[in-house]
Amino acid sequence: ALFGKNQKMPLGKRLHRLRYFKRFRQISAVLVRYGFGEFLDRAGLGTIFQRARKLFLRRPAAIIQLNYCQRIRQALEELGPTFIKLGQVLSTRPFLIPPDLVLELSKLQDQVAPFPFVQAQNIVEQELGKPLSELFTSFEEKPIASASLAQVHRATLPSGSTVAVKVQRPGIKSVIEADMNILKTLADLAARHIPESRPYDPQGLVEELAKTTRQELDFVNEGQNIEIFRTNFAESPEVRIPKV
């Protein structure tokens, strides 16, 4: 709708009509704080987010001391799971971005802070319909792995089997939905107003990100893929794949 029937409406009014305008402002504030306000200006958003620019005109010394790669990574981390995924996708594109940025963004692959155990417990109990104590004989509170969309806890079933329990981040689907809509808008604006961004295909990158993220959020699909791998490698002694 942003670039549809209301094409003649001023950009500011069109953006204010966006369902996720509050989140849009949060993103703009982070971009300004980390020194990327020029992107907003060139995309035609500078006047809309003047308040954010004035608020973060004087950036903290800790940010000023960072190089541009570090600022990009930390901005993505602060913006949350969707943008962390974007950084992860970019880190696998050494042919697209400079080597020093690839190296910095690769730190996003395995350095995401976990969410509280009480939230993980609530999700597991709601999904499986029983208290944790009835589902498992043990369940480690500290996750053994934490990523942008989910984290994994080691646990033991009543049968004695050791299992890995993967739990999605609370409210992650609604967060992803909002951020993907915003990223699509930003990609459209970048492609339209910033010519040097076009070789990087920002719109295609966001489309790919949306597709892969939706797939990763579908744990049923992931479980089926694991079972396919188990079948395909059943006769291979070098490969071990867990049962779902």
C-alpha positions in Angstrom: 0.0 0.0 0.0 2.9 2.3 0.6 3.6 2.6 -3.1 0.1 1.7 -4.4 -3.0 3.8 -4.7 -1.6 6.5 -2.4 1.4 7.2 -4.6 0.7 10.9 -4.7 0.3 11.2 -0.9 3.4 12.7 0.8 5.8 10.0 2.0 5.5 11.2 5.6 1.7 10.6 5.7 2.1 7.3 3.9 4.6 6.1 6.5 2.4 7.2 9.4 -0.3 5.0 8.0 1.9 2.0 8.2 0.8 -0.6 10.7 4.2 -0.8 12.1 5.2 2.9 12.2 6.3 2.7 15.9 8.8 0.0 15.1 9.8 2.0 12.0 10.7 4.8 14.3 12.7 2.5 16.6 14.7 1.2 13.7 15.4 4.8 12.5 16.6 5.8 15.9 19.1 2.9 16.0 20.4 3.8 12.5 20.9 7.4 13.5 22.6 6.5 16.8 25.1 4.2 15.0 25.9 6.9 12.4 23.7 5.7 9.5 21.4 8.7 9.3 22.6 9.4 5.8 20.7 6.3 4.6 17.5 7.9 5.9 18.3 11.2 4.2 19.0 9.6 0.8 15.9 7.4 1.1 13.8 10.4 1.6 13.1 9.8 5.3 15.4 12.3 6.9 12.7 15.0 7.6 10.3 12.4 9.0 12.8 11.2 11.6 14.3 14.6 12.6 13.3 13.9 16.2 15.5 10.8 16.2 18.3 12.6 14.6 18.3 15.4 17.2 18.0 12.9 20.0 21.1 11.0 19.0 23.1 13.8 17.4 25.8 13.3 20.0 26.6 9.6 19.9 28.2 7.9 22.9 32.0 7.7 22.9 31.8 3.9 22.8 30.0 4.0 19.5 32.2 6.7 18.0 35.3 4.5 18.7 33.9 1.7 16.6 34.8 1.1 13.0 32.0 0.9 10.4 31.9 -2.9 10.4 31.5 -3.0 14.2 28.8 -0.3 14.1 26.8 -2.3 11.5 27.0 -5.5 13.6 26.1 -3.8 16.8 23.2 -2.0 15.2 21.9 -5.3 13.8 22.2 -6.9 17.2 20.3 -4.1 18.9 17.5 -4.3 16.3 16.8 -7.9 17.1 16.2 -11.3 15.5 15.1 -10.2 12.0 18.1 -8.0 11.5 20.5 -10.5 13.1 19.2 -12.9 10.4 19.9 -10.3 7.8 23.5 -10.0 9.0 23.9 -13.7 9.0 22.7 -13.9 5.4 25.1 -11.1 4.4 28.0 -12.9 6.1 27.6 -15.7 3.6 27.9 -13.3 0.7 31.7 -12.7 0.5 31.2 -11.9 -3.2 28.8 -9.1 -2.2 30.3 -7.3 0.8 33.9 -6.4 1.9 35.9 -9.2 3.7 36.2 -7.1 6.9 32.4 -6.8 7.0 32.0 -10.5 6.3 34.3 -11.3 9.2 32.4 -9.0 11.6 29.0 -10.2 10.6 30.1 -13.8 11.0 30.1 -13.1 14.8 26.3 -13.0 14.6 26.2 -16.7 13.8 26.7 -17.9 17.4 26.8 -14.9 19.7 23.1 -14.2 20.4 22.0 -13.8 24.1 19.5 -16.3 25.3 16.0 -15.4 26.6 15.0 -16.2 30.2 14.4 -19.8 31.2 11.0 -19.0 32.7 9.8 -17.9 29.2 11.2 -21.1 27.7 9.4 -23.2 30.4 6.1 -21.4 29.8 6.3 -22.0 26.0 7.2 -25.7 26.4 4.4 -26.3 28.9 1.8 -24.4 26.8 2.8 -26.3 23.6 2.9 -29.7 25.2 0.0 -29.3 27.7 1.8 -30.5 30.8 4.2 -29.2 33.5 7.9 -29.5 32.8 8.2 -32.0 35.7 5.8 -34.4 34.0 7.4 -34.1 30.6 11.1 -34.5 31.6 13.0 -36.0 34.5 15.5 -33.2 34.0 15.6 -30.0 32.0 18.7 -27.7 32.1 17.8 -24.1 32.6 20.9 -22.8 30.8 20.6 -23.3 27.0 23.4 -25.1 25.3 22.9 -23.0 22.2 21.1 -19.7 21.5 20.4 -18.2 18.1 18.3 -15.4 16.6 15.1 -17.4 16.3 15.3 -20.0 19.0 17.5 -21.7 21.7 18.2 -25.3 22.7 18.0 -26.9 26.1 19.4 -30.3 27.1 16.8 -32.5 28.9 16.1 -36.1 29.8 12.8 -37.9 29.0 11.2 -40.3 31.5 12.5 -43.1 29.3 16.0 -42.0 30.1 16.8 -40.7 26.6 18.8 -37.5 26.4 17.1 -34.9 24.2 17.7 -31.4 22.8 14.6 -29.2 23.2 14.4 -26.3 20.7 12.3 -23.4 21.8 11.3 -20.4 19.6 11.8 -17.0 21.0 8.6 -15.5 22.6 6.5 -13.6 20.1 9.0 -14.1 17.4 6.5 -14.6 14.6 4.8 -11.2 15.1 8.2 -9.5 15.4 9.4 -11.1 12.2 6.2 -10.1 10.4 6.6 -6.4 11.4 10.2 -6.3 10.6 9.9 -7.9 7.2 7.2 -5.4 6.2 9.6 -2.6 7.2 12.6 -4.1 5.5 10.6 -4.5 2.3 9.7 -0.8 2.5 13.4 0.2 3.2 14.5 -2.0 0.3 12.1 -0.4 -2.1 13.2 3.1 -1.0 16.9 2.1 -1.3 16.4 0.7 -4.8 14.5 3.8 -5.8 16.6 6.6 -4.3 20.1 5.1 -3.8 21.5 3.9 -7.2 24.6 2.3 -5.8 22.5 -0.1 -3.7 20.9 -1.7 -6.8 23.8 -4.0 -7.7 23.3 -5.6 -4.2 19.6 -6.2 -5.1 18.1 -5.1 -1.7 14.6 -6.2 -2.7 15.8 -9.7 -3.7 17.8 -10.0 -0.5 14.8 -9.2 1.6 12.6 -11.6 -0.3 15.2 -14.4 0.3 15.5 -13.5 3.9 11.7 -13.6 4.3 11.5 -17.0 2.6 14.3 -18.6 4.6 13.1 -17.2 7.9 9.6 -18.5 7.4 11.1 -21.9 6.7 13.2 -21.8 9.9 10.2 -20.8 12.0 8.3 -24.0 10.8 9.6 -26.6 13.2 7.4 -29.3 11.7 9.1 -28.7 8.3 12.5 -28.8 10.0 11.7 -32.1 11.8 10.6 -33.6 8.5 13.9 -32.5 6.9 15.9 -34.1 9.7 14.0 -37.4 9.2 14.8 -37.3 5.5 18.5 -36.8 6.3 18.4 -39.7 8.7 16.9 -41.9 6.0 19.4 -40.8 3.3 22.4 -41.4 5.6 21.2 -44.5 7.4 24.0 -46.6 5.9 26.7 -44.1 6.5 28.8 -44.7 9.7 30.5 -41.3 9.4 27.2 -39.4 9.9 24.9 -39.4 13.0 21.6 -37.5 12.9 19.3 -37.3 15.9 15.8 -38.8 15.9 13.1 -36.2 16.1 
